[in-house]
Amino acid sequence: MANQLGKRLECKECGGEVLCTKPGAGTIQCCGEEMQLKTPVALPTAD
């Protein structure tokens, strides 16, 4: 999986987070496991 600029990744083991500031091929690992994309949080609308 290629790393995409601006995506947040999180470690399921320790809860660490990383913000991708430079896109490229490869994987980001923490605690010996590949980090997973963090799901975005829905913000309330201003209606």
N, C-alpha and C positions, 0 to 999 in steps of 0.2 A: 504494500500500500504506500502510495506517495504521500508525503506530508504536505498539507495545504496551508497556505498563509492565513493566519488569523484563527485557526481552529484550536480549541482547547482539548487537551488530552488529560485523562486521570488514571491513576494507579488504583486498581481495585484492592490491592494488598494494604498499602499504607495511607491512601487517600491523597497522595501528592498530585499536584496539577502542573501542567506545562502549557504555555502559550507558544504556538509555532510562529516564529518571526522570520524564518527563512525556509521557503518550500524546497522540496527535493525528494529524491528516492530514498528508500530505507525505512526503518522502523525506530521508534523511540521506546526504550525499555527502562523499566524500574522494577526493583525487587526480582530480577530474573525473568520477568514476564513482559510481553508487549503491552504498552499503554493503550487504553480504549478512548474513542472520541467521547467527550462529555456531552450529554444531552442538553440542548438549550432550555432555558427556563422561560415559560410564557409570561410576558408582562401584562398587567391589566390595561385595558383600553381607557382612554380619557373621554369616553362618551358622556 
